[in-house]
Amino acid sequence: MTNCCLVCLDLTITASCYLAIIWGHLHAEGRFTSWRALLGVDHALALGCVLGVWLASLFYFEMYQSRRMNSVFADLVILVKAALASLVMLEALSHLVGALHPSRFFLIRLVTANLLVLSLARVGIRICLRELRRRGFNTKGLLVVASPELSVRLCGKLAQSSQYGYRILGPIEFARDTPDSSALIVEKFQETLRTSRVDDVILGLPAEAHELSTRLVGECEDRGINVRLVPDLFPLIQSDTQVYDLRGLPLINVRLYPTEYFGYMVLKRGLDVVTALAVLTLFSPLFILVAVLIKLTSGGPVLLAQERMGLNGTKFKMLKFRTMRNAAGWHPDTHWTKPNDPDVTPLGRWLRRSNLDELPQFLNVLKGDMSLVGPRPERPFFIEQFRQEVPGYMIRHYVKCGITGWAQVNGWRGDTSIRERLAHDLYYMQHWAFSFDLKILTLTLLRSFFHPNAY
């Protein structure tokens, strides 16, 4: 019923656009006599061709399939494809039906106008339907059959997406350790189909339940019920990840990799370059002053180039103002600084507390080794320890390391819990957004200078 209404709406809009464009053309040439004249044989034939071509294109590109879980702009790609196809076919038909080509750019104006009006109408309809579904109208019954872990995840996400208009039935949970679990599920499944209106089914069964999945799919197809499959990869994949289509073969990332997002690469890198250039330019006098003070108060180099591990485990030389004594037997690559460390110079202690020792890292940001915001880079010597002691520690290297991060603004810096730092780094990776980076930078300015854990 809904699709019939949409077809009628699309045809009405297309017909209206044709009549409006042809009226404008005839009026501009002074040949318009009356609206009744537009219903003559020539124009009626041309209008029939336009309606038939548009409708065939929309059906060919699957406009009238259910996409209630897609974006409100999901129809626009299909409309663009249908518009291009219609333009080519109408141009070919215009050699047979002269009324289709009353002027040079008539068909281009017609197709463009129809595309714009249909797009606005479709977006408006989707927005209205989402609001109606959120209020409990135009809903569908959805039956979920999945393992307990995946069932909780699916139902939680559907509950947060009331705009989809699904009434969750069940769920029916598959327990691996329960005897005769498959037989019980089939019985519950059939009972639900008999007693409730089920429009869609989501199956999220493990690989060992392949025969059960086949049986349930068959039950649904016998009743004309839509079925969607969710791979039960709960122990492997995260709650939010990326899915790719390799010519019909779905590829699922094990976890969220922000570096594969265009916005992450462009916006984040743009912020890094602009900010790094601004800091290096504005604070260049401070750079010189700190360098002079280091030279005057202790012997040795001004800068320390220390090997750190960054994106995808790539090693690079991170720059810092030297804050440790240049003493024999001191190894910066293996030394873990603790409170009141005797190897830290008096000036170095102040530089660390004020975070001014980090200023040269803006050169690393400009070069591309680091970002403004991200997990703090660690030395390879300690990474070898942490990767064995803390499960999942190396996951933090899926994003570019940063001068500051979510862990640092929450106080997890210095000689503090590595597990808590990792938890905050992973939270940042899973919730990355440009606005989140701006928030962390703001909190860095407010919280990080002279922090008690900076020593």
Legacy VTK file of the C-alpha trace (Angstrom):
# vtk DataFile Version 3.0
C-alpha trace
ASCII
DATASET POLYDATA
POINTS 455 float
0.000 0.000 0.000
2.794 2.402 0.928
4.649 1.707 -2.318
1.482 2.298 -4.346
1.102 5.704 -2.712
4.750 6.516 -3.423
4.385 5.499 -7.071
1.325 7.748 -7.431
3.185 10.618 -5.760
6.212 10.222 -8.030
4.023 10.126 -11.133
2.048 13.173 -9.981
5.241 15.162 -9.355
6.711 14.102 -12.704
3.521 15.041 -14.559
3.368 18.381 -12.771
6.975 19.144 -13.664
6.356 18.278 -17.315
3.248 20.497 -17.497
5.027 23.365 -15.735
8.097 23.179 -18.010
6.094 22.872 -21.220
3.808 25.706 -20.113
6.830 27.902 -19.467
8.248 27.042 -22.869
5.036 27.783 -24.761
4.372 30.934 -22.729
7.870 32.250 -23.485
7.261 31.750 -27.216
3.774 33.280 -27.028
2.147 30.025 -28.211
0.244 29.115 -25.044
-3.508 29.174 -25.633
-5.115 27.182 -22.798
-4.383 24.327 -20.386
-6.827 22.194 -22.387
-4.482 22.442 -25.366
-1.778 20.707 -23.303
-4.006 17.648 -23.134
-3.908 17.196 -26.874
-2.607 14.045 -28.548
1.004 15.245 -28.995
1.515 16.448 -25.448
-0.393 13.496 -24.007
1.921 11.100 -25.870
4.999 13.007 -24.710
3.741 13.020 -21.110
3.080 9.283 -21.304
6.648 8.688 -22.481
8.038 10.835 -19.644
5.979 9.033 -16.997
6.791 5.602 -18.389
10.528 6.251 -18.638
10.773 7.744 -15.128
8.743 4.941 -13.580
10.794 2.261 -15.362
14.042 3.924 -14.187
12.847 4.158 -10.597
11.834 0.501 -10.577
15.074 -0.551 -12.239
17.155 1.185 -9.567
14.993 -0.372 -6.807
13.434 2.827 -5.515
10.442 1.051 -4.058
12.260 -1.370 -1.785
12.005 -0.905 1.963
14.854 1.226 3.362
13.462 2.350 6.695
16.824 1.744 8.411
18.695 3.958 5.921
19.449 7.669 6.087
16.792 10.262 5.189
18.962 10.969 2.124
19.062 7.326 1.030
16.782 7.970 -1.985
18.938 10.719 -3.481
21.539 8.427 -5.045
18.795 6.372 -6.694
17.072 9.527 -7.950
20.280 10.798 -9.542
20.795 7.457 -11.307
17.162 7.428 -12.459
17.444 11.018 -13.713
20.523 10.282 -15.822
18.986 7.116 -17.244
15.724 8.939 -17.999
17.547 11.757 -19.756
19.323 9.318 -22.085
16.142 7.354 -22.871
13.999 10.461 -23.397
16.648 11.938 -25.671
16.468 8.767 -27.768
12.649 8.790 -27.801
12.569 12.458 -28.803
13.578 11.409 -32.345
10.300 9.473 -32.543
8.059 11.777 -30.493
8.646 15.350 -31.600
6.730 16.871 -28.675
9.449 15.594 -26.349
11.951 18.009 -27.904
10.244 21.385 -28.405
13.505 23.237 -27.643
17.212 22.480 -27.312
17.447 22.239 -23.502
13.858 21.234 -22.754
14.663 17.695 -21.580
17.585 18.862 -19.421
15.339 21.433 -17.694
12.606 18.830 -17.254
14.859 16.145 -15.782
16.646 18.633 -13.517
13.395 20.109 -12.184
11.894 16.680 -11.623
15.037 15.494 -9.827
15.022 18.480 -7.461
11.301 18.264 -6.635
11.363 14.477 -6.168
14.442 14.784 -3.935
12.821 17.395 -1.710
9.622 15.356 -1.549
11.445 12.135 -0.654
13.547 13.752 2.065
10.428 15.414 3.496
8.510 12.136 3.452
11.324 10.269 5.190
11.585 12.928 7.892
7.817 12.814 8.472
7.769 9.005 8.508
10.595 8.909 11.050
8.695 11.244 13.343
5.493 9.199 12.953
7.376 5.972 13.705
8.996 7.582 16.719
5.464 8.305 17.972
4.338 4.721 17.407
2.708 4.912 13.960
3.628 2.957 10.821
5.478 0.350 12.866
6.591 -3.162 11.943
6.903 -6.249 14.088
10.528 -7.398 14.316
11.509 -10.797 15.704
15.105 -11.188 16.886
16.678 -14.647 17.158
20.292 -14.476 18.328
22.846 -15.542 20.886
22.388 -13.842 24.297
25.282 -11.386 23.828
24.283 -10.363 20.308
20.607 -10.234 21.293
21.347 -7.645 23.983
23.355 -5.576 21.509
20.721 -5.715 18.767
17.783 -4.910 21.033
19.726 -2.069 22.636
20.532 -0.454 19.316
16.981 -0.888 18.029
15.593 0.640 21.223
17.814 3.680 20.628
16.520 3.950 17.048
12.793 4.391 17.519
12.668 6.315 14.212
12.943 2.973 12.400
9.493 2.041 13.676
10.175 -1.520 14.843
8.261 -3.284 17.616
10.687 -5.853 18.997
9.133 -9.284 19.476
10.969 -11.697 21.702
13.888 -11.888 21.533
14.432 -15.619 21.198
17.900 -16.446 22.517
20.070 -19.317 21.376
22.005 -20.878 24.252
24.968 -22.949 23.123
25.049 -25.086 26.272
21.327 -25.850 26.480
20.295 -29.366 25.324
17.827 -29.421 22.416
18.226 -25.647 22.082
17.562 -25.742 18.328
14.288 -27.658 18.724
13.091 -25.248 21.416
13.930 -22.231 19.260
12.054 -23.634 16.250
9.032 -24.247 18.475
9.120 -20.721 19.924
9.739 -19.254 16.491
6.736 -20.987 14.915
4.536 -20.055 17.868
5.505 -16.388 17.538
4.764 -16.419 13.814
1.316 -17.877 14.517
0.338 -15.551 17.349
1.963 -12.246 16.363
2.289 -10.101 13.293
5.923 -10.495 12.237
7.090 -8.294 9.344
10.861 -8.695 9.626
13.228 -11.179 11.257
16.842 -10.679 12.304
18.913 -13.829 12.780
22.175 -13.607 14.683
23.083 -17.247 15.249
26.622 -18.644 15.594
28.303 -20.636 12.849
27.623 -23.979 14.529
23.880 -23.262 14.255
23.962 -23.145 10.447
21.241 -25.804 10.056
19.004 -23.914 12.472
19.503 -20.692 10.507
18.592 -22.494 7.292
15.441 -23.899 8.920
14.334 -20.476 10.223
15.023 -18.772 6.887
12.841 -21.391 5.212
10.029 -20.742 7.727
10.190 -17.028 6.934
10.257 -17.454 3.173
7.195 -19.714 3.336
5.349 -16.780 4.912
6.879 -13.946 2.841
8.741 -12.439 5.809
11.916 -10.423 5.263
15.042 -11.924 6.862
18.287 -10.174 7.758
21.379 -12.000 8.975
23.857 -10.604 11.497
27.121 -12.549 11.849
27.604 -13.565 15.480
31.165 -12.313 15.826
30.660 -10.808 19.281
33.981 -12.010 20.720
35.876 -10.544 17.753
34.291 -7.299 16.584
33.426 -4.116 18.459
29.938 -2.653 18.817
30.706 0.001 16.179
32.802 -0.847 13.175
33.002 -0.408 9.421
31.411 -2.652 6.808
32.570 -2.642 3.186
31.061 -4.165 0.048
33.598 -5.986 -2.134
31.447 -6.602 -5.200
28.686 -8.165 -3.121
30.983 -9.719 -0.518
30.657 -7.958 2.869
33.918 -7.160 4.649
33.692 -6.342 8.355
36.494 -4.602 10.194
37.324 -6.270 13.506
37.072 -2.898 15.209
36.656 0.788 14.442
39.636 2.227 12.565
39.211 6.036 12.547
42.084 6.445 10.088
39.872 4.944 7.371
37.360 7.788 7.695
37.777 10.652 5.231
36.688 13.178 7.866
39.293 11.932 10.299
42.077 12.211 7.754
41.141 15.634 6.344
39.698 17.534 9.314
42.158 16.211 11.865
45.191 16.762 9.669
43.978 20.244 8.764
43.623 21.170 12.439
47.070 19.706 13.163
48.866 21.686 10.442
47.146 25.006 11.107
47.637 24.808 14.874
51.243 23.601 14.655
52.179 26.441 12.293
50.482 28.973 14.561
52.209 27.695 17.713
55.654 27.466 16.103
55.296 31.019 14.787
53.782 32.709 17.843
55.924 30.951 20.447
59.255 31.061 18.625
60.642 33.637 21.148
59.699 31.229 23.954
61.518 28.414 22.153
64.672 30.513 22.075
64.334 31.523 25.741
63.883 27.919 26.937
66.840 26.767 24.815
69.073 29.466 26.316
67.990 28.578 29.873
68.738 24.885 29.303
72.206 25.724 28.008
72.902 28.044 30.944
71.707 25.670 33.672
73.043 22.287 32.492
75.502 20.900 30.024
74.377 18.871 27.058
72.012 19.231 24.091
68.922 21.435 24.170
66.643 18.919 22.475
66.149 15.234 23.167
65.228 13.082 20.148
63.717 9.958 21.665
62.487 6.908 19.769
58.744 6.384 20.175
56.128 4.163 18.534
53.286 5.762 16.610
50.597 4.895 14.075
50.551 1.198 13.103
53.650 0.554 15.210
55.871 2.865 13.124
58.871 4.183 15.063
59.873 7.845 14.907
62.040 10.342 16.784
59.929 12.456 19.164
61.407 15.829 20.092
61.396 17.295 23.603
63.313 19.958 25.455
65.884 18.109 27.548
64.800 18.046 31.207
67.136 15.324 32.572
70.727 15.639 33.681
73.272 14.737 31.034
74.963 12.182 33.327
76.896 9.048 32.449
74.940 5.820 32.832
71.562 7.499 32.262
69.557 5.803 29.503
66.574 7.904 28.330
65.077 5.018 26.351
64.650 2.842 29.467
64.341 5.403 32.277
60.840 5.689 33.828
60.460 9.052 35.536
58.890 9.000 39.014
57.974 11.723 41.548
61.021 13.633 42.868
63.264 11.904 40.340
66.845 13.028 41.108
67.774 12.859 37.417
65.416 15.738 36.567
67.072 19.176 36.601
65.429 22.057 38.558
64.617 23.812 35.287
63.490 20.502 33.800
61.083 19.959 36.680
59.471 23.311 35.999
59.348 22.627 32.255
57.629 19.302 32.879
55.108 20.781 35.321
54.252 23.537 32.831
54.315 21.164 29.822
56.682 23.528 28.027
59.052 20.604 27.445
56.508 19.322 24.902
56.666 22.401 22.639
59.134 20.868 20.108
56.596 18.117 19.432
54.683 20.588 17.275
57.491 19.941 14.769
56.540 16.240 14.913
52.920 17.255 14.317
53.865 19.371 11.315
55.943 16.506 9.918
53.027 14.079 10.350
54.524 11.715 12.929
52.093 12.929 15.588
48.744 14.674 15.947
47.596 17.317 18.409
45.249 14.808 20.067
45.731 11.071 20.453
47.248 8.453 22.746
50.627 9.540 24.069
53.489 7.759 22.230
55.563 5.387 24.347
59.111 4.085 24.078
59.578 0.634 22.450
61.312 -0.707 25.572
58.216 -0.157 27.731
55.795 -1.141 24.969
57.295 -4.626 24.966
56.439 -4.852 28.678
52.961 -3.318 28.444
51.869 -5.448 25.480
52.494 -8.586 27.582
51.055 -7.254 30.844
48.030 -5.318 29.552
45.710 -7.117 27.071
44.863 -5.034 24.024
47.576 -2.444 24.668
48.704 -2.348 21.021
45.193 -1.385 19.840
45.983 2.231 20.727
48.400 2.316 17.783
45.533 2.193 15.279
45.374 5.998 15.543
48.099 8.600 15.338
49.676 9.435 18.701
49.228 12.925 20.100
50.700 15.712 22.212
47.682 15.443 24.489
44.845 12.947 24.839
41.718 11.906 26.666
43.780 10.011 29.237
46.028 13.003 29.935
43.235 15.551 30.508
41.640 13.082 32.936
44.840 12.874 34.990
46.248 9.559 33.725
49.791 10.660 33.041
53.160 10.203 34.681
53.564 7.193 36.973
49.865 6.188 36.909
47.854 3.115 35.899
48.637 1.895 32.379
45.300 0.043 32.259
43.371 3.251 32.960
45.345 5.085 30.303
44.533 2.343 27.801
40.838 2.430 28.719
40.726 6.184 28.072
42.694 5.846 24.829
40.280 3.188 23.545
37.315 5.347 24.535
38.801 8.169 22.470
39.249 5.860 19.471
35.665 4.598 19.632
34.134 8.067 20.042
36.428 10.117 17.835
34.916 13.289 16.431
36.329 16.647 15.398
34.369 18.263 18.232
35.861 15.726 20.668
39.366 16.824 19.638
38.421 20.464 20.252
37.058 19.515 23.677
40.294 17.730 24.616
42.387 20.687 23.465
40.266 23.036 25.565
40.553 20.770 28.621
44.319 20.576 28.057
44.572 24.350 28.400
42.366 24.324 31.495
43.695 21.254 33.336
47.113 20.142 32.166
49.419 22.995 33.109
51.122 22.359 36.452
49.207 19.115 36.928
50.277 17.147 40.069
51.041 14.055 37.939
53.450 15.997 35.754
56.951 15.462 37.114
LINES 1 456
455 0 1 2 3 4 5 6 7 8 9 10 11 12 13 14 15 16 17 18 19 20 21 22 23 24 25 26 27 28 29 30 31 32 33 34 35 36 37 38 39 40 41 42 43 44 45 46 47 48 49 50 51 52 53 54 55 56 57 58 59 60 61 62 63 64 65 66 67 68 69 70 71 72 73 74 75 76 77 78 79 80 81 82 83 84 85 86 87 88 89 90 91 92 93 94 95 96 97 98 99 100 101 102 103 104 105 106 107 108 109 110 111 112 113 114 115 116 117 118 119 120 121 122 123 124 125 126 127 128 129 130 131 132 133 134 135 136 137 138 139 140 141 142 143 144 145 146 147 148 149 150 151 152 153 154 155 156 157 158 159 160 161 162 163 164 165 166 167 168 169 170 171 172 173 174 175 176 177 178 179 180 181 182 183 184 185 186 187 188 189 190 191 192 193 194 195 196 197 198 199 200 201 202 203 204 205 206 207 208 209 210 211 212 213 214 215 216 217 218 219 220 221 222 223 224 225 226 227 228 229 230 231 232 233 234 235 236 237 238 239 240 241 242 243 244 245 246 247 248 249 250 251 252 253 254 255 256 257 258 259 260 261 262 263 264 265 266 267 268 269 270 271 272 273 274 275 276 277 278 279 280 281 282 283 284 285 286 287 288 289 290 291 292 293 294 295 296 297 298 299 300 301 302 303 304 305 306 307 308 309 310 311 312 313 314 315 316 317 318 319 320 321 322 323 324 325 326 327 328 329 330 331 332 333 334 335 336 337 338 339 340 341 342 343 344 345 346 347 348 349 350 351 352 353 354 355 356 357 358 359 360 361 362 363 364 365 366 367 368 369 370 371 372 373 374 375 376 377 378 379 380 381 382 383 384 385 386 387 388 389 390 391 392 393 394 395 396 397 398 399 400 401 402 403 404 405 406 407 408 409 410 411 412 413 414 415 416 417 418 419 420 421 422 423 424 425 426 427 428 429 430 431 432 433 434 435 436 437 438 439 440 441 442 443 444 445 446 447 448 449 450 451 452 453 454
